[in-house]
């Protein structure tokens, strides 16, 4: 369990006046979290994931991280099924 590697370095700071700075996650980390959520919630977050237009490289990286969040065989199978449904059979075959 844990956050995607390098997340802290990718945080995007936004200043709101002199006393408040908020840090937002970037697109790559959103892809990680949306892929995990789409598998975990039965596809509920799939539209959000697709709106981010992940590349094969980004999706493969997110899939590897996602497998570390739930190590069960059932989750692995659900991840494969989602990737295949999205047309990423090559990535599905590698996990």
C-alpha positions in Angstrom: 0.0 0.0 0.0 1.1 3.5 -0.5 1.0 6.4 -2.9 2.3 6.2 -6.5 6.1 6.6 -6.6 7.1 10.3 -7.2 3.7 11.7 -6.3 5.2 14.3 -3.9 7.6 15.6 -6.6 4.6 15.9 -9.0 2.4 17.9 -6.7 1.1 21.2 -8.2 1.1 24.0 -5.6 -1.5 26.8 -5.8 -1.3 29.8 -3.6 -4.5 31.4 -2.3 -3.4 34.6 -0.7 -0.4 34.9 1.6 -1.4 32.2 4.1 -2.7 29.3 2.1 -1.0 27.0 -0.3 -2.9 23.9 -1.6 -1.1 21.1 -3.4 -3.0 19.2 -6.1 -2.1 15.9 -7.7 -1.2 15.8 -11.4 -2.7 13.9 -14.3 -0.5 10.8 -13.9 -1.5 10.4 -10.3 -5.1 10.9 -11.2 -4.8 8.1 -13.7 -3.4 5.8 -11.0 -6.2 6.6 -8.6 -9.0 6.4 -11.2 -7.8 3.1 -12.5 -7.8 1.7 -9.0 -11.2 3.2 -8.2 -12.6 1.9 -11.5 -11.6 -1.7 -10.6 -12.5 -1.4 -7.0 -16.0 0.2 -7.6 -17.0 -2.0 -10.5 -16.3 0.5 -13.3 -17.9 3.5 -11.6 -14.8 5.7 -12.3 -14.1 4.5 -15.9 -15.5 7.6 -17.6 -13.2 9.8 -15.5 -10.2 7.6 -16.3 -11.0 7.7 -20.1 -11.3 11.5 -19.9 -7.7 11.7 -18.8 -6.7 10.0 -22.1 -4.0 7.8 -20.5 -1.2 6.5 -22.8 -0.3 2.9 -22.8 2.8 3.7 -20.8 0.8 5.6 -18.1 -1.9 2.9 -17.9 0.7 0.2 -17.6 2.4 2.1 -14.8 -0.9 2.7 -13.1 -1.8 -1.0 -13.4 1.4 -2.1 -11.7 0.8 0.3 -8.8 -2.9 -0.7 -8.6 -1.9 -4.4 -8.1 0.0 -3.3 -5.0 -3.1 -1.9 -3.4 -5.1 -5.1 -3.6 -3.0 -8.3 -4.0 -5.9 -10.7 -4.3 -6.3 -12.8 -7.4 -9.9 -11.6 -7.8 -8.7 -8.0 -8.0 -6.0 -8.9 -10.5 -8.7 -10.6 -12.7 -11.0 -7.6 -12.4 -8.1 -5.3 -13.5 -7.4 -7.5 -16.5 -11.0 -7.6 -17.5 -11.3 -3.8 -17.2 -8.1 -3.3 -19.3 -9.4 -5.7 -21.9 -12.8 -3.9 -22.0 -10.9 -0.6 -22.6 -9.0 -2.2 -25.5 -5.7 -2.6 -23.7 -5.2 -6.4 -24.1 -1.5 -6.0 -24.3 -1.3 -4.4 -20.8 -3.8 -6.9 -19.4 -1.6 -9.8 -20.6 1.4 -8.4 -18.7 -0.2 -8.4 -15.3 
